[in-house]
Amino acid sequence: MGMKKPEDVVLFKDNKRIDGRKPNEIRPIKIEAGVLYRADGSAYVEWGGNKILAAVYGPREALPKHIQDPRRAIVNARYNMAAFSVEDRKRPGPDRRSIEISKVISEALERVILTEQFPRAAIDVNIEVLDADAGTRCAGLTAAGVALADAGIPMRDIPVACAAGKVEGKVILDLCKEEDNYGEADMPVAIAPLTDEILLLQMDGHLTYDEFEKALDLAIKGCHIVSDMQKKALLKKYEEVLEVE
Ligand code: CDP
């Protein structure tokens, strides 16, 4: 966001975006549930150029004991980018950005998980970004939603996320890397799709109030498209299990 656009980069022309999409079109998405054997639940998501794995471990006893909450489980999402996931090698380990993303995703997931059912427990959600191409927090949260469902963690709903934003004055759905770098606004949104309750909303850049309303509406529509894919991925996994048994 806010990087100076090189002269030869055209973000929007003839109602088409730099990657050929229409303003309200989402990138191609593939979701697979239950891809890891040892994790309690897992998911793999390809979303545009993003490749992301989510693995759930727990509920287990939260340790050390002083971090326990006697009324509910604590949800620890950990977002991590592989060193090879970005153009310039990323220094391994947590940085300001990944700590922030881990925090907002943990808080979003806590809103849908029935944490009161597991006092003193911890639920770990590991999100590993293998290839990054803008929108990784949305793709990561979406993968986490499927992994939690795959782990059988009781939830009010399966959380899902999608971003909207603005390039060259136009409100658009699901920004790609160039749009993220040179655009005017990026707004990731996560919802509980049964009620459209907002679980996460961040904004980088600037929108007028009208643009904000339009972008929020578009992001929620995007979330519903992705939510259908999450459910299909989960159904597919359990259909396969039924066939072999
Ligand atoms: O990924 P997301 O859009 O949720 O978060 P961001 O902070 O807006 O980052 C946008 C994109 O910048 C990421 O998806 C990566 O493709 C890229 N990035 C990078 O190249 N190097 C980093 N250290 C962090 C992000």
Boltz pocket constraint, residues with backbone or C-beta under 6 A from the ligand:
constraints:
  - pocket:
      binder: B
      contacts: [[A, 85], [A, 86], [A, 87], [A, 88], [A, 90], [A, 97], [A, 132], [A, 133], [A, 134], [A, 135], [A, 136], [A, 137], [A, 138], [A, 177], [A, 180], [A, 186], [A, 188]]
      max_distance: 6.0
